Amino acid sequence: MPGGVAVSEESVALIRDVVESCSWLSRKELAQTVCELVDWRRASGRLKALECLLLLERLESAGELVLPARRETKPFGTRTKVPVTSQGEPGKAVEGELVDLEPIEVEAVETPKQALLFRELVGRHHYLGTVPTYGAQIRYLVYASRPERRVVGALQYSSPAWRMAVRDRWIGWDEAARGRNLQRVVNNSRFLILPWVRVKNLASRVLSQGARRMVRDWPGRYGNEVVLLETLVDTSRYRGDCYRAANWVALGETTGRGRRDREHLRHGAAPKTVFVYPVVKDAARRLRES
């Protein structure tokens, strides 16, 4: 089931019946239909349709069912078309002391205008660009207030990695606990300080302030308490010093597989360092035992 809970044979049979009897629906529509039938919802009441879609694809890979052909949409992992406007052009260099920019404000992306700006800044200035995401997510723009209000960065938080060996060892959970508590882990999937902004300690301040804001916002949107944050840092590009300065803990390296590499085809490719940030005291114990 979505969130990592084991799927019973009865549930698989029901899903197979839905897929076979509603073959004219798209994969997304099938996921929504399954969620409605079995009432798979977040604590907020929203359907877990995107997580359910991943479940359907896993069942297809296991030979349990056959999904309709993919429709012509952007495949997962492809970059979306990035807007190019004057707002995303490199601006005047921002340098000096952090105190000269304060207060720093972390503002949730809520309007279409903000969403376009976020997409342009991340698409043009983050080395990973911007890609279609699935599951839960919250995005933020980061503003400096002085000498005038301006955007200096961006943050995105999203659903956690399905499995990550070093994280899972650090937590020490078994499959049942992982299934119960995975959605209490949130991934810091994008972090950007604009390249023309060079202010000491700004990055660690943004990480700390962004985490506090997200931990307040997430339960209201998705109904889940956040216990742990995770992120992946490509240490061939960055050392991760700003995460360490913001009290994140480096656990070790990934295997290099993508989160959707079910066939283990990319084992060892582009490993990254896993950092975690416990939001609450005894985070690992709570994820193991609650």
N, C-alpha and C positions, 0 to 999 in steps of 0.2 A: 504494500500500500504506500501511498505518498508519505514521506517522512521516514522511510526505512523500516516500517512494520512488516513482518512476514505476511505473505499472501496465502490464504488458505485455498485448498482445492475448490471449495465451494465458490469462493470469490473469483477464481480463475475461470470456472465454468460460466458464471454469470457474465463476466467480461467478454468471454468468447461468444456467448449468445448475442450480446449487444453488438459486437463487431460484425458478426455474420448477418444479423437481421437489419442492420442499419448501414449497409455497405456503401450507400450513396453519400454518407456524411464524410466530411473531411476529418483528418486525424484530430484536429483541435476540437471539432464538434463532438466526436466520439468521446474524447476525454471529458468534456463538459457533461455529456449524457451519463457516463458512468458515475461521475461525481454526484450528480443529482439523484441517481437511482439508489446509491448506497450511502448518500449523505456524507461524503468526504468533504469536510469543511475545516477552515481554520477556526480558531477560537473567536475570531471577529465575525464569523458567519460566511465569509467568502469561500467559494468553491476552490479546492486544491487542483484546479484544472491543469495547470502547467506541470506540477509534480506528477499528476496522473498520466499526462502525455508521456513523460519519461518512463513511467511504469509500463505503459502499453508497448513502448519501443523495446524495453527490456524483455517483456514477454514474447514479443515477435522474435527477438534475437535467440531466445531459448527454444523457439519452435512451438510455442504454445498457441499461437494464433497468427493470422495473416492480416496486416493492416492494409487499407487502401493505399494506392500509390500516392506519393507526396505531390501536392499541388505546387504550382509554380510560385513559390515564395522564396524569400531569402533564406538559404540554409543556415543552420546554427554555425556561428563562428565567422560568418562573412561580415565584412565591415559595411555599415550602413553608409548611404550617401551623406557626406559631410557638408553642411552649409559653409560657404565661404563669404564672409562679410567683413566689414571694417572692424566689427567688435572682436573678431578673432585675430586681427593683425597684431604683430608684436608692438607693444606700446613703449612709452618712455621707460627707461630702466628705473626700477624701484629698488633703492638701496638705503642703507642706514641701519638704525636700531629698531627693534621691534616696538619699543615704546612710541616711536614716531608714527606708527600705523594704527595703534590701538584706539578704540577697542576693535578686536577682530570679531566678525559676525559670521556665523554658519547658518545659512538660510536654506530651507527645504525647497526643492524644485517642485513647483505646483502649477504654474501657468504654462501655456504653449510657448510663450516668449522665453521663459526661463529654460524650458526643455531644449529649445533650439540653441540657445547660448551654451548650455552644458554640452550638447552634442558637438557643437563646433569647437569649443575649447579642448575637450577631451579628444575629439577626432583629429584635430590638427596638431596638438601639442603633447599628447601622451603616446609613448612608443607602442602601446598595444592598440591604440585607437579606440573606437567605440563599436561595439558589436551588439546584435540583438541578445537580450538577456532573458532568462526564464526564471520562474519562481518569484519569491518575494524580493523587493528591492526598494531602497530609498536613495535619492540623489540629493546632493547639496552643492550650492555655490558658496564660495568663501569670499568675504568682502573685508577689505581694510577700510577703516573709517576716516583716516587722515592721510595726507593733507586734504584729500577729497575722497568720497566713497568710490571705490573701484573694486572690480573682481580681481583676486590674486590667486585663486585656486578652485579646486573642485574635489568632491568626495563621492564615492558610490559604495553602498553597502547592499549585499544581496545574499541569496540562499547559500548555505555552506557547501563545501565539497562533500560528495556522497561518501567517499572514503579517502582518508589520507593517513598513511601508516604512522608517521611520526606523531601526528596529533592524536590518533586513536591510542597509541601506546602511552602517551603522556596522560591522557584521561584515564585509561585503564578500563574502559567499559566493555561489556560483552555485547553481543548482537541485540539482545532484548533492550538493554539500556540505551544503546545507540539509536534503536528505532524509536524509543520513547522520547529521547531528548535531543536528537540531532537538530531540530528546528529551534532550539535554544542557543544554537551557535550561529553567528552571522559573519559573513566574509566581507572584509574591506577590499572589494574587487577593483576599485580604481582610486588612486590618490595622485593629485596633480597640483604642484605649485608651478605657476606659469614661468616659463624659462627666463623671462626678463625681470622676474622678481627674485632678488638675491638679498635676503634679510636673515641674519643669523637667528636661529631658534624659532623662526616662523613655522617651519614644517612640523616640529614636535608640538608646538602650541596648537596648530590646526588639528593634528591627530588627537590630542587630548580633548580639545573642545568639541571636535566632531563626534568622538566616541560618547561623550556625555550627552550631547544632543540626540544622537541616534538611539541611545538606550532609553531615553524618555519617549521618543516618537514611535519606536517599533511596536511596543505592545498595543498602542492605540490603533495602529493600522492593521496589525496581523494577529494580535491576541496572545503572542508568546513573550514571556519574560526572556530577556537576553542575559545569558550567563557567561558566554565566552565570545571574544572576537578572534578571527584568524585572518591571516593574509599571506600571500606568497611574494617574495622579493627575488628578482633576478639579480643575484649578486655578481654576475658578470658585468652588470651595468651600474648597480648601486650597492653600497655597503650596508644599507639598512640602519645607519646611525640615528636617523630621526625617529625610527620606531623604538630603538633602544632607549633614546632620550625620553620618549613618552612612556617608558616602562613596559613595553612589549618584550616578550621573552622568545629568543630564538631556540627552536626545538631541534632543527636538523633539516635535511634536504628531502625533497620529494623524489619519487622515482622518475619524474619527467613525463609521466602520462597525463594527458588531458582528462578532465572530469567526465568526458563521454567516451573515452577510449576503452570500450568494453572488451575488445579482442586483444588487448595488451600489445598493440602493434607499435606503440611509441615508447616502450619501456626504455628508460635511460636517456631520452631526448630532452634537452633543455631543463635539467633539474633546477629547482628554485628552493630558497630557504624559507621554511615555514616559521612564522612568528605568531604568537598568540598573546591576547591581552585578557586576563581574567577580570570580568566586570564585577564579580562578587567574591567574597572570601570563600575559600574552599571550593572554587569553581569545579575542579576536576572531581572532587568527591560528590558534589551535587549532581553532576552529569552521570556519574556511575550509579548512584544509589537512589535518586528520586524517581 
